Amino acid sequence: MIDLSSYEFWFLTGSQDLYGEETLKQVAIDSKKIVEELNKSSDIACKIVWKETLLTPESIHKTLEEANADDRCAGVICWMHTFSPAKMWIAGLNAYKKPLLQLNTQFNVKIPYSTMDMDFMNLNQSAHGDREFGYITARMDIPRKVIVGHWSSSRTQKRIGDWIRAACAVADGKTLRIVRFGDNMREVAVTDGDKVGAMMKFGWSVPYYGIGDLVEYMNKVTDKEINDLIEVYNKEYEIVWGDDKEFTLEHIKEQAKIEIALRRFLKDNNANALCTNFQDLHGMKQLPGLAIQRLLADGYGFGAEGDWKTAAMVRTFKVMTAGLVENGKGNAFMEDYTYNLEDDNGLNLGSHMLEVDPQVAVSKPKIEVHPLGIGGKEDPARLVFNAAKGKALVSAVVNMEGRFRCVVNEIEVVEPAEDFPKLPVARMLWKPFPNLETSAEAWILAGGGHHTAFSNIITSDMIRDWAEMVGIECVVIDECTKIPSFRNELRWNDAYWTGRK
């Protein structure tokens, strides 16, 4: 569903016209070679497009304005091969509105001690050309990423690739529509928020639709369509029929009807994320469960109880990891449920009533039908599984006063010590870093919500890059976190971000 090949990134090489024709020809040859090699890297998901060397304020301004206007261009990579006087860049940088990466590299790997002469010195000036460019971006407070390293290095290419994925998520967010069936859960604070502010900051649109709009689509689903989808379920999952096969089948069919209707509704409304609310199900027999899980696996974002911000973050994670999902590696809508508070064995059990993404399952999920115990509707079908173990993170975007904050916690999913025979939902048990006590205290101090976007592919650096691009605060809770320092970070951040409003 998510195709990152629709985006491209422009490679801009800076120089000036004082070096002479021969030097500038070599500059172009070198920068083309770099672009050719970067495009061969398996770590870089999008095409990098070489542009003519920029030598004047007019060409810089024109190129950056063209980047703004080109929907395919999701960002630019700037490299100062020689020396590009930074005042030439001011007008263009003032106009530019998309993500910017400064690649501090050079064409050669090593200093050629025995052969280098003044011609070599005039040609290879990235060590001070990039610092001139760095000064003006710092002086202008331009949001940007700086990557230092040789362009042929796998580490450098991986860092460029990660930044590109974050930039693709920013571009996707500019046109993201999150269908909101009903409002958020009544009286809940953290799932509410400033939808107009989110559209201004991220591009996220959160239009409201009544649940009756979905029911109308459901009423048009045919028995044949439902039966065909049941065959897909049979192939992809293990169905637990229980004592009453007919009862189970009818309840699974209801989820199939919801899934078919939701896919059509989202397509017709050009939406890639949604949120539902079990307090608003008039005309529906079940709360969507299996239907949502399958939509998540196909790249849609989702948030329960009207949590549109988490729906958007789940979609953001899906875009960042397009093409990387496999064998328990993926992303999911998640919620903190209950703790294990034994000394030196602090753990957090994450789950949700129904809607956890099967991408992260450790084994083939089972379809089961059980009572929900909330919402007053019939027993919904859902996928039941444990999550794959390994390093991961959870993240939430929350509304602060007049702004947004992204909170991240690095975690390690562990194998449960025992089974959960009476808990028929998707389950994830994790050790948060640096430990449960510190992580939970820091999360609460930061105002992080109980709903999160989970990923065992994305890194904290990728989320930091994304937050830098969209212009919001980001705080990370990791193995180095200490509460006194974290408290101070929140205070300093509040002063900084409040001052920028």
Secondary structure, DSSP 8 states (H G I E B T S, - for coil): ---GGG-EEEEEEE--TTS-HHHHHHHHHHHHHHHHHHTT-TT--SEEEE---B-SHHHHHHHHHHHHH-TTEEEEEEEESS---GGGGHHHHHH--S-EEEEE--S-SS--TTT--HHHHHH--HHHHHHHHHHHHHHTT---EEEES-TT-HHHHHHHHHHHHHHHHHHHHHT-BEEEES-S-TT-STT---HHHHHHHT--B--EE-HHHHHHHHTT--HHHHHHHHHHHHHHSEE---S-HHHHHHHHHHHHHHHHHHHHHHHHTT-SEEE--TT--TT-SS---HHHHHHHHTT-EEEGGG-HHHHHHHHHHHHHTTT--BTTB-EEEEEEEEEEEETTEEEEEEE-SS---GGGBSS--EEEE---SSSS----EEEE-BB--EEEEEEEEEEETTEEEEEEEEEEEE--SS--TT--S-EEEEEESS-HHHHHHHHHHHT--SEEEEESS--HHHHHHHHHHHT-EEEEE-TT--HHHHHHHHHHHHHHHHHH-
